[in-house]
Amino acid sequence: MKDFYLIRRITLIALIVFSGQLSVFPQKGSNFTLWQLPSQIKAIYHSALPPAFYKPNETESSTYSTEGFYNNLSNSGIQVVNVTSPGMTVEIDQTKFKILSVANPDITVNAYNNSSMAIRTWDAKKPMLFLGDMGAEGGDRLLAGAFRVCLWPTPSWIYENDQGEGYNTGNLQTIEIRELMDSLGIKEHYLSFEGLTKIN
């Protein structure tokens, strides 16, 4: 197997394949850093955002984090592939990964999240779609197909929009997204904070 690493800008989610094992790593708030990546990783695929886009559309702290990430990326010694348009497909053993969405500099609302790299992966049995942290505007571009399962790589407080005052009392839009999933007819939801689950 050729080890493969898929990443989107300041990654809230990294999709990593090591020796046949698929793992989802939540990056926000963790101490995981780029230089701690195992040496067997052969390439990092991401979709870079130009400073002319993120500086006027994101906070100063987000800009600082983004530029620090890009600097670490360039100094990592790992091959970096900047994906500038959707459509690239990579096959690992019998599993394929297709990049469906890259940076969207024309969407300035919720700018970083709407530039998430959306990745469709499939094998002989089932497909799966990873949306990163995409917002409604970016997601509208991907809603042409039918979906069966929704993955929630979030802690419970995000899923419940509870920042200390109870259910749906925070400033997130998680509950609205959950209602959107219901309106799309998605019945199967898998929550990362509930532990490992096998999707049949």
N, C-alpha and C positions, 0 to 999 in steps of 0.2 A: 504494500500500500504506500502511496505517496501521501505523506501527511499534509493536511490542508487546513487553512485558517481563514475564516470569513469574518470580516469585521466592518462595522460602519462607524464613521467619524469618531466621536468621543465615547464610544461603545458603552451603552447600557446593557447590551447583549453581545456576547461573542459566541459564535458557533464554531466549535473545535472538534476535529476528528483526530483521535490518536489510536492507532492500532485497532481499529474497528469499533472503538467506543465513542459515542456521540454525547457530548456534554454541553449544557448551557450554563454559562457563568454570569451571574449578575455582577456588573462592574461598579454600579453606583454605590458609594459608601464603603466599598471594600478596599483592602490594601493591596490588591492584585495589581502588579505593574508590568509593563511591556518587557522589561529586562528579565523578568522571572519566567518567561515563556520557555518551554523546553527546547533544547537545541535541535531536535528532530523536525521542527516546523520548517517547511521548505519555502512557503510563500504566504504573504498576507494580502488579501484582496479587500480593497475599500474604495469608497467614492469620496475624493477629497473636496472640501468646500473652499472656495477662494476667499481671501481676507475681505475683498470688496463686498462679499455677500454677508459673511457672518459678523463683521465688526459693526455695521449699522443695525443689524437685526437681532443681536443677542447681547446679554449683559457683559459687563467688563470681566466679571469672574469666569463666565463661560468662555469668553474669548481667550483669557489667560490659560484655562484648562485645555482648550482646543489647540492652541499654539504649542503648549508643552507636550501634548500628545503627538502632534506632527513632528516635533523635534525629536522625541524619543523614538518615533517610528523610523525616521531617517537615519538615526544613529544605532539602530538595533542590530544591523548586520544581516537582517532577514530580507529576502527578496520582497519588494512591495509592488503590487500591481494596482494602479489607479484605474478603476472602472468608470468610464465617462459616459457610457450609454448602456441601456438594458439589452439583454439577449445573450450574454455570455453563459455558456454551459460547461461545467466541469464534471467529469465522471470519476468516482472513487470506487474501485471494485465494481459492484453492481448497483451503486447508488449515484444518482445524478443530482447536481445542484444547478439551478438556473437563476440568474440575477434578473429580477423583474423590474426593479426600480433603483435608481441611483440618486445622486444629489439633485434636488429640485430648487435651484436658485430663484425660480420664478414664484415660488411660494414663500412669502415672508412672514406669514402668520405661523406661530409655533415653529419657527424656522428650522431649528436643529432636528426636532422630532420628525417633521415632514420630509426631511432628507434622509430618513432611515433607508438602509439598503434592504429591500424586500427580496427574500430568497425562497424559491420553490424547490423542494427536494422530493424525490420519489424513487421507488424501486419497483420490483415486479408486483408488489402487493398493494402499496398505498402511496398517495402523495401527501405532502405536508407543506404548509406555507408559513414562513417566519416573517413577521412584519416589523421586527425591531421595535421601535417606540413610535411608530408612525401616527400622526394625527389624522383628524377627519379629512382635511383637505387632500393630503397625500393618499389616504386610504380610498377616497372616492375614485381615484384613477385605477384602483385594483379590484373593484367590486363587480366586475362583469361576470365572474364565474360563480359556481355554487360551492359552498364549503360545508363540511360536516362537523369539524372539531375546532374548538377555540382553545389555544394554550395561553395560560396566564403566568408568565415568569415574573411574578410580583410577590412581595410580602403581603400578609393578610391585611395590614392597615391600608395599603393602596387599593386592594381589591374591594374593601369595605368603605373606602374614602373616609377613614377614621383617623384623624390626626390628634386624637386625645379627647374628643368631645362626643364620640359615639358615631353610629352608622350615618354615612353620607353628610357629615358635618364639616368635612375638609373642603379645600378649594380645588380638588381634582375633579375630572369628569368621568371617573371610572364607572359610575352607575349609569350614566348616559351611554357609555360604550357597551355595557352589559345589556342594556335595553336594545341597542342597535343589533347586537348579536342575536337576541331573541327575535327581533323583527326579520332577520335574515333566515330564520328557521334553524339556527344552530342549537342543538340539544345537548351536545357533549362538551363539557368544560373541564379542563384539567388544570389544577392549581398547584404551582410549584411548592408552596408552603405546606401542602398536604403530603409531600413526599413523592417517591418514584411511582410511576404508573405505566403500565404497558398498554399501548393503544393498538387494538386489534383491527 
